[in-house]
Amino acid sequence: QSQLDNDIQANLAAKATVQADKAAIEQASLNLEFTNVRSLIDGVAGIATGQVGNLVGPQTLLTTVSQLDPIKAYFVVNEQQYLAFVQRNPTPAERERTQKKLDLELITADGSTYPKRGRFFAVDRQVDVQTGAIRLAGLFPNPDNVLRPGQYGRVRFVSYTRPRALLVPQKAVTELQGMYQVAVVGADSTVSIRTVKVGERTGDMWIVEDGLKPGERVVTEGVQRAREGVPVKVVPATAPAEGR
């Protein structure tokens, strides 16, 4: 009986040792878990700000993780462009439908066109009081991580199409006391100064709402020297690709 009692006590002691060892393993696993830092998003981490052996705390910045696929591209439109968009799409539902249809093109800093097209993501809540522009964001697929945070580029898209719009180069238009004028070259190669009504700008071109007819010629070089009735030498100009 004495031997049995000793064996029972030894068994209980062994079980207690096992439980203590399990608790020690769990604590060690927890301590090891505290040494691992995991990002809540998929992306690319920047260069670590600390080194092995540095003391860090809960508020210590270790690195910065950026989501690259898809990547956000921020761009702005001026207040006039925004208001024109709202006038064409007066209700929130119409604006949302139009925004979903936008096909964004990204021109990178070297002038090349990014091969993948983007889509509209969000518009900021307010117009910047200093620049008079409102910020928008688009999403571009970036599976090869070609695009990186901080890069510069231009976003281009067609917000609407205006058939048979009459365009003239911006440099052909002069403003005088709130009135816009162009120098029109007649059939006899003489100049007549004409007041026109202009609309929106598109690239380097200006939409003319009234005052010009299709096929009429305007002065684009030396506009400041053009005078009423003065003959000029007509040299055809090449229209920029964006204005054709």
C-alpha atoms as one frame of an Amber mdcrd trajectory, in Angstrom:
protein
   0.000   0.000   0.000   2.874   2.308   0.859   4.434   1.729  -2.584   1.098
   2.433  -4.281   0.694   5.681  -2.422   4.210   6.735  -3.444   3.513   5.904
  -7.082   0.268   7.892  -7.027   2.059  10.909  -5.611   4.825  10.542  -8.178
   2.240  10.383 -10.964   0.511  13.501  -9.684   3.841  15.287  -9.473   4.677
  14.249 -13.041   1.320  15.529 -14.295   1.907  18.821 -12.512   5.326  19.043
 -14.154   3.753  18.390 -17.557   1.165  21.130 -16.993   3.881  23.544 -15.899
   5.944  22.697 -18.984   2.903  23.233 -21.231   2.305  26.623 -19.621   5.960
  27.503 -20.169   5.687  26.495 -23.848   2.548  28.607 -24.289   4.260  31.582
 -22.682   7.326  31.105 -24.883   5.103  30.875 -27.985   3.326  34.052 -26.932
   6.646  35.814 -26.395   7.783  34.637 -29.833   4.540  35.911 -31.351   5.276
  39.334 -29.901   8.498  39.424 -31.948   6.591  39.042 -35.244   5.074  42.093
 -36.956   2.424  41.441 -39.593   0.777  43.929 -41.915  -2.993  44.017 -42.126
  -2.811  44.800 -45.855  -0.999  43.266 -48.811   1.701  45.529 -50.149   5.376
  46.406 -50.164   7.260  47.436 -47.023   9.728  50.286 -47.019  13.231  50.215
 -45.564  13.133  49.464 -41.822  13.713  52.481 -39.601  15.315  50.447 -36.806
  18.087  47.878 -36.534  18.461  44.584 -34.713  18.979  45.288 -31.037  17.094
  48.581 -30.951  14.557  49.032 -28.187  11.085  49.573 -29.639   7.707  50.223
 -28.107   4.054  50.244 -29.158   4.392  53.704 -30.765   7.683  53.035 -32.561
   7.492  53.273 -36.362   9.228  50.202 -37.782   8.435  50.615 -41.487   5.707
  51.790 -43.852   3.643  49.409 -45.960   2.031  50.639 -49.179  -0.630  48.848
 -51.163   0.566  48.792 -54.766  -1.995  46.670 -56.584  -4.228  48.438 -57.262
  -2.496  51.758 -56.672  -4.205  55.109 -56.214  -3.407  58.009 -58.521  -4.447
  61.461 -57.303  -5.242  64.256 -59.743  -7.199  67.499 -59.793  -9.791  69.233
 -61.937 -10.509  72.930 -61.680 -13.731  74.329 -60.294 -15.095  75.252 -63.738
 -14.586  71.696 -65.003 -16.245  70.304 -61.905 -19.268  72.594 -62.253 -19.602
  71.718 -65.943 -19.596  68.036 -64.989 -22.314  68.633 -62.385 -24.444  70.549
 -64.900 -24.235  67.640 -67.333 -25.006  65.176 -64.525 -27.340  67.044 -62.147
 -28.331  64.157 -59.850 -26.064  62.031 -57.628 -27.235  58.889 -59.439 -26.273
  60.332 -62.834 -22.881  61.431 -61.537 -22.215  57.995 -60.080 -23.116  56.268
 -63.356 -20.874  58.600 -65.339 -17.982  58.196 -62.909 -18.157  54.407 -63.181
 -17.816  54.690 -66.960 -14.690  56.866 -66.844 -11.702  55.219 -68.514  -8.532
  56.708 -67.018  -5.217  56.905 -68.857  -1.967  57.526 -66.983   0.934  59.407
 -68.589   4.089  58.736 -66.564   6.897  61.199 -65.876   8.916  60.052 -68.913
   6.010  60.829 -71.240   5.044  57.225 -71.899   1.525  55.866 -71.473   1.010
  53.309 -68.732  -0.312  50.173 -70.473  -3.160  49.461 -68.053  -6.285  51.586
 -67.819  -7.633  52.884 -64.536 -11.050  53.567 -63.080 -12.533  56.344 -60.976
 -12.350  55.768 -57.209 -13.294  58.859 -55.198 -13.649  62.639 -55.157 -12.578
  64.865 -52.283 -15.158  66.579 -50.098 -14.141  70.173 -50.874 -12.477  72.510
 -53.343  -9.017  73.715 -52.360  -9.458  77.399 -51.484  -5.899  78.220 -52.577
  -5.843  76.478 -55.962  -9.545  76.436 -56.838  -9.260  72.751 -57.733 -10.838
  69.600 -56.362  -8.871  66.390 -55.889  -9.934  63.065 -57.353  -8.501  59.578
 -57.022  -8.310  56.763 -59.542  -7.292  53.121 -59.195  -4.813  51.538 -61.594
  -3.892  47.836 -61.783  -0.222  47.427 -60.865   0.554  43.682 -60.747   4.261
  44.140 -61.536   4.742  46.977 -59.014   5.908  49.315 -61.777   4.132  52.260
 -60.166   5.349  53.397 -56.744   4.044  55.890 -54.184   5.361  59.397 -54.796
   5.693  59.111 -58.575   4.402  61.959 -60.725   2.336  61.721 -63.862  -0.786
  63.011 -65.608  -4.209  61.405 -65.684  -6.240  61.848 -68.843  -9.840  60.846
 -69.494 -12.861  61.769 -71.589 -15.618  63.124 -69.362 -17.998  63.744 -72.254
 -18.023  64.053 -76.044 -19.176  67.165 -77.853 -19.749  66.462 -81.563 -18.805
  69.084 -84.168 -17.269  71.462 -81.646 -15.347  74.370 -83.165 -11.834  74.569
 -81.691  -9.112  77.185 -82.012  -5.659  77.227 -80.392  -5.615  79.074 -77.084
  -2.785  81.269 -78.344  -5.112  82.581 -81.083  -7.488  84.079 -78.501  -6.841
  87.384 -76.758  -8.812  88.800 -73.848  -9.604  92.493 -73.564 -11.738  93.795
 -70.682 -13.579  90.506 -70.324 -14.131  90.135 -74.074 -12.435  87.476 -76.171
 -11.216  88.217 -79.669  -9.568  86.421 -82.560  -7.895  87.761 -85.666  -9.703
  86.253 -88.654  -7.947  86.080 -92.032 -10.325  86.716 -94.911 -10.236  85.461
 -98.485  -8.102  88.478 -99.477  -5.562  87.623 -96.708  -6.453  90.696 -94.668
  -7.182  90.640 -90.951 -10.470  91.408 -89.246 -10.673  91.465 -85.450 -13.732
  89.592 -84.275 -15.299  89.146 -80.847 -16.147  85.537 -80.032 -17.847  83.633
 -77.239 -15.589  80.938 -75.837 -16.488  77.822 -73.900 -14.386  75.185 -72.193
 -10.710  74.551 -72.767  -9.495  71.160 -73.899  -5.758  70.620 -73.968  -4.209
  73.531 -75.890  -7.468  74.328 -77.649 -10.451  76.506 -76.818 -14.051  75.774
 -77.788 -15.669  78.694 -79.619 -19.407  78.879 -78.948 -20.209  81.800 -81.242
 -18.491  84.272 -83.569 -16.639  81.877 -85.876 -17.695  79.525 -88.639 -16.083
  76.216 -89.592 -13.363  76.707 -92.182 -12.511  80.285 -91.243  -8.831  80.980
 -90.674  -7.429  82.645 -87.554  -4.015  84.078 -86.738  -2.034  81.885 -84.318
   1.436  83.461 -84.566   2.082  87.149 -83.975  -1.456  87.723 -82.733  -0.457
  90.871 -80.805   0.785  92.474 -84.041  -2.374  91.715 -86.029  -4.402  94.823
 -86.892  -7.757  95.383 -88.575  -7.416  95.475 -92.379  -3.694  94.655 -92.397
  -2.667  92.028 -94.978  -0.840  88.950 -93.703   1.061  86.055 -95.205  -0.919
  82.865 -94.704   1.070  79.806 -93.632  -1.044  76.740 -92.756  -0.519  75.517
 -89.198  -0.513  71.890 -88.110  -3.285  71.150 -85.633  -2.110  69.484 -82.410
  -3.097  65.847 -82.063  -5.306  66.498 -79.021  -7.303  69.144 -80.890  -8.077
  67.225 -84.056
